[in-house]
Amino acid sequence: MPNNKSFRVSNYLQSYKYFEKYRDEVRSILNFRDEIVKTATLKLESLLSEKYGGEIKRKSFNRTLVGVHIRRGDYLLKEKQKFGYKVATRDYIHSAMDYMRNKYSNITFIVCSMDLRWTIDVVNDMIDVIISPVSSDVIDMALLSIMDHTIITVGTYGFWSAWLNKNNGTVIYYKDFMVPNSRFARGFANPNTDTYYPYWIGM
């Protein structure tokens, strides 16, 4: 493709198989700009400093950071649910977080979501959780991309947040993201294996 033109790729491309052959090239093209990463890092450091006290820097922080993205919103609309979309359950969120706690020590979860009311209800009693205030989409995605590990629920935003993470950490995804035999499901031969890497963990 010529470098002096922009191209728009549309439709549902939430599958690593479309571009795995060109993974490194795609990563180099989709790098966050330096100022975006800086803003996301400053936001993270502010959240950590507020919770733990003192002035905390990402590079010297000695806890394991797990980014959690919770999407609900438009997936709760009747037409979306009729088509076959599902949202992740409370039990999934808890199970994924428990898996991370058992696998890694000294964890802090950074949770990003537009549905703060539901998210607070699900995780607010957990002492190792920080709920990130809603900011711009790009800053939150950059924030998730600098975590050590990632938990995602449904949708392309969470998928790309995990895919763009350069730390090669553990990724857990919600495997029941579509209603069986729905119009949505009929568009996939093998929904989980066609969408997510074999080494990502479905729950």
C-alpha positions as CSV (number, residue, x, y, z in Angstrom):
1,M,0.0,0.0,0.0
2,P,1.3,3.5,-0.8
3,N,2.5,5.4,2.3
4,N,1.0,8.7,1.1
5,K,-2.6,7.5,1.3
6,S,-5.0,6.6,4.1
7,F,-7.1,3.4,4.0
8,R,-10.2,2.6,6.0
9,V,-10.9,-1.1,6.8
10,S,-14.4,-1.7,7.9
11,N,-16.7,-4.5,9.2
12,Y,-16.1,-7.0,11.9
13,L,-12.3,-7.7,11.9
14,Q,-12.0,-8.9,15.4
15,S,-9.8,-11.9,14.6
16,Y,-6.0,-12.2,14.8
17,K,-6.1,-14.5,11.7
18,Y,-6.7,-11.6,9.4
19,F,-3.3,-10.0,10.0
20,E,-1.2,-12.5,11.9
21,K,1.2,-12.8,9.0
22,Y,1.8,-9.1,9.2
23,R,1.7,-8.8,13.0
24,D,4.9,-6.8,13.5
25,E,4.0,-4.4,10.6
26,V,0.5,-3.8,12.0
27,R,1.9,-3.2,15.5
28,S,4.4,-0.6,14.1
29,I,1.6,1.2,12.3
30,L,-0.8,1.1,15.2
31,N,1.6,2.5,17.8
32,F,0.1,5.1,20.1
33,R,1.7,8.5,19.7
34,D,4.2,9.4,22.4
35,E,1.9,12.1,23.9
36,I,-0.9,9.6,24.2
37,V,1.3,7.1,26.0
38,K,2.6,9.9,28.3
39,T,-0.9,11.0,29.2
40,A,-2.0,7.4,29.9
41,T,1.0,6.8,32.0
42,L,0.5,10.0,34.0
43,K,-3.2,8.9,34.6
44,L,-2.0,5.5,35.8
45,E,0.6,7.0,38.1
46,S,-2.0,9.4,39.5
47,L,-4.4,6.6,40.2
48,L,-1.7,4.5,41.9
49,S,-0.5,7.5,44.0
50,E,-4.0,8.2,45.1
51,K,-4.5,4.7,46.3
52,Y,-1.2,3.9,47.8
53,G,0.2,7.3,48.7
54,G,3.3,9.1,47.7
55,E,4.6,9.8,44.3
56,I,4.5,6.5,42.3
57,K,6.2,6.0,38.9
58,R,5.1,3.2,36.6
59,K,8.7,2.0,35.9
60,S,9.5,1.5,39.6
61,F,6.1,0.3,40.8
62,N,6.6,-3.2,42.2
63,R,3.0,-4.6,41.9
64,T,1.6,-6.6,39.1
65,L,-0.8,-4.5,37.1
66,V,-3.9,-6.1,35.4
67,G,-6.0,-4.1,33.1
68,V,-9.7,-4.9,33.1
69,H,-12.1,-3.7,30.4
70,I,-15.8,-4.1,30.9
71,R,-18.1,-3.3,28.0
72,R,-21.9,-3.3,28.3
73,G,-23.6,-0.1,27.0
74,D,-24.9,-0.7,23.5
75,Y,-24.7,-4.5,24.0
76,L,-27.7,-4.2,26.3
77,L,-29.9,-2.8,23.5
78,K,-32.8,-5.1,22.4
79,E,-31.6,-5.1,18.8
80,K,-28.1,-6.1,19.8
81,Q,-29.3,-8.9,22.0
82,K,-31.8,-10.1,19.4
83,F,-28.9,-10.3,16.9
84,G,-26.9,-12.4,19.4
85,Y,-24.6,-10.2,21.4
86,K,-24.1,-11.0,25.1
87,V,-22.4,-9.1,27.9
88,A,-20.0,-10.7,30.4
89,T,-21.4,-11.8,33.7
90,R,-20.5,-10.8,37.2
91,D,-19.3,-14.4,37.8
92,Y,-16.9,-14.2,34.8
93,I,-15.3,-11.0,36.1
94,H,-14.8,-12.5,39.5
95,S,-13.4,-15.8,38.1
96,A,-11.0,-14.0,35.8
97,M,-9.8,-11.8,38.6
98,D,-9.4,-14.8,41.0
99,Y,-7.3,-16.6,38.3
100,M,-5.0,-13.6,38.1
101,R,-4.7,-13.4,41.9
102,N,-3.8,-17.1,42.1
103,K,-1.2,-16.8,39.2
104,Y,0.5,-13.6,40.2
105,S,1.4,-11.9,43.5
106,N,0.9,-8.3,44.6
107,I,-1.8,-7.5,42.1
108,T,-3.5,-4.2,41.4
109,F,-6.5,-4.3,39.0
110,I,-7.1,-1.1,36.9
111,V,-10.7,-1.3,35.6
112,C,-11.9,0.8,32.7
113,S,-15.6,0.9,31.7
114,M,-18.3,3.3,30.5
115,D,-20.8,1.5,32.7
116,L,-19.4,2.7,36.1
117,R,-22.6,2.0,38.1
118,W,-22.5,-1.7,37.2
119,T,-18.8,-1.9,37.5
120,I,-18.7,-0.4,41.0
121,D,-21.4,-2.8,42.1
122,V,-19.3,-5.7,40.9
123,V,-15.8,-4.8,42.2
124,N,-16.2,-2.0,44.7
125,D,-15.6,-4.2,47.8
126,M,-12.2,-5.5,46.5
127,I,-9.2,-3.8,48.1
128,D,-6.9,-4.5,45.1
129,V,-9.0,-2.7,42.6
130,I,-8.8,0.8,41.2
131,I,-11.7,2.0,39.0
132,S,-10.4,4.4,36.4
133,P,-12.5,7.6,35.9
134,V,-13.9,7.7,32.4
135,S,-11.7,9.7,30.0
136,S,-11.2,9.6,26.2
137,D,-11.4,6.3,24.4
138,V,-7.8,6.5,23.2
139,I,-6.4,7.3,26.6
140,D,-8.1,4.4,28.2
141,M,-7.0,2.0,25.5
142,A,-3.4,3.3,25.8
143,L,-3.8,2.8,29.6
144,L,-4.9,-0.8,29.2
145,S,-2.1,-1.4,26.7
146,I,0.6,-0.6,29.3
147,M,-0.7,-3.1,31.9
148,D,1.2,-6.3,32.6
149,H,-1.8,-8.5,32.0
150,T,-5.4,-8.0,30.6
151,I,-8.9,-9.2,31.3
152,I,-11.4,-8.4,28.6
153,T,-15.2,-8.9,28.2
154,V,-16.8,-8.3,24.8
155,G,-16.3,-6.2,21.8
156,T,-13.5,-5.0,19.6
157,Y,-12.3,-2.3,22.0
158,G,-11.2,-4.9,24.6
159,F,-9.7,-7.2,21.9
160,W,-7.5,-4.4,20.5
161,S,-6.5,-3.2,24.0
162,A,-5.2,-6.6,24.7
163,W,-3.7,-7.1,21.3
164,L,-1.8,-3.8,21.4
165,N,-0.3,-4.7,24.7
166,K,3.5,-5.2,24.3
167,N,4.2,-6.9,27.6
168,N,3.2,-10.4,26.3
169,G,1.2,-10.9,29.5
170,T,-1.7,-13.2,30.2
171,V,-5.0,-12.4,28.5
172,I,-8.3,-13.7,29.7
173,Y,-11.4,-13.3,27.5
174,Y,-15.2,-14.0,27.9
175,K,-15.8,-17.1,25.8
176,D,-19.6,-17.0,25.8
177,F,-19.8,-13.7,24.0
178,M,-22.6,-14.7,21.6
179,V,-26.0,-16.4,21.8
180,P,-25.7,-19.9,20.2
181,N,-27.5,-20.3,16.8
182,S,-28.1,-16.5,16.6
183,R,-27.5,-14.5,13.5
184,F,-24.3,-13.3,15.1
185,A,-23.1,-16.8,15.8
186,R,-23.9,-18.0,12.3
187,G,-21.2,-15.7,11.0
188,F,-18.5,-17.7,12.7
189,A,-17.3,-21.3,12.0
190,N,-15.5,-21.5,15.4
191,P,-16.2,-18.3,17.3
192,N,-13.5,-18.6,20.0
193,T,-10.7,-20.1,18.0
194,D,-11.4,-17.8,15.0
195,T,-11.4,-14.7,17.2
196,Y,-8.8,-15.2,20.0
197,Y,-5.3,-16.5,20.1
198,P,-5.0,-20.2,21.3
199,Y,-2.8,-19.0,24.2
200,W,-5.4,-16.5,25.4
201,I,-7.5,-18.0,28.1
202,G,-11.3,-18.3,27.7
203,M,-13.6,-18.4,30.7
